[in-house]
Structure formats: structure tokens, C-alpha cells
Amino acid sequence: MPQALRGVGRIPRSLVCLLVVAACVDTPRSLLSSSTPAPPDIQQACSVATTRCAHCHPIERVIVSRGMGVRKWQLYIEQMRLKPSSGISLNDADIIFRCLRFVEESCTDCKRGRS
């Protein structure tokens, strides 16, 4: 047995497999930048936004769209909400908008869209 695997027999194989899988799973990027601290309600809103938006497309699609303007975000969220497969309710749309408005207003390096 290779030296690197000696002692592995003492660790349950299921735990080893779980750790290997966990190390390989991509953690989705966050809509919040690490440089801008967000209040807890915004963190929660962005968690909902990440889950809902990533349901249909990679979250990077939202991240790279920063700077398009608050008004365009409102229109875009409504367009996505109306897609039957999105699962976005009116309440979810408000929560998502709260996150994206915070992201938009706190991103100083983003291009500025017309709102």
C-alpha cells in the first residue's frame, strides 16, 4: 500500500468520498463583492437572487451585467419573472431587485447605465 494511503483505513471510506466530492464542487460566485460589506438583509436577498437566477443560467451572467442601471434591472427581473420555468414570484422579484440595486449602487468600477 502506498505510504500516502496508510492510515486511511481508519477513516470511514464514506467520509473520504464525501471530502473528495466536496473539494471538487464549484462554489457559486456571489453577487456581492468582498470589498463592499452588505447588511444582513442584503446578504439574504443576494442569496435568494443567486439561487433564483442560477436556476436558469450561470450566476456569472448576472455578475458581468453590473452597471446596466437600476431601471434596466427592474425590467429584466420582470422579464425573467414572467418565464414560467423561472419560479420567481412577485415577492422573489422584489427581493432580487433589492440585492441587484445594492450591487449596482455599490459597484464603483462598473459602467453606469441609464436608469
Sequence and secondary structure as in RCSB ss.txt:
>XXXX:A:sequence
MPQALRGVGRIPRSLVCLLVVAACVDTPRSLLSSSTPAPPDIQQACSVATTRCAHCHPIERVIVSRGMGVRKWQL
YIEQMRLKPSSGISLNDADIIFRCLRFVEESCTDCKRGRS
>XXXX:A:secstr
  GGGTTGGGS HHHHHHHHHHHHS     SS TTS   HHHHHHHHHHHHHHTTTS THHHHTTTTS HHHHHH
HHHHHHTSGGG   HHHHHHHHHHHHHHHHH TTS     
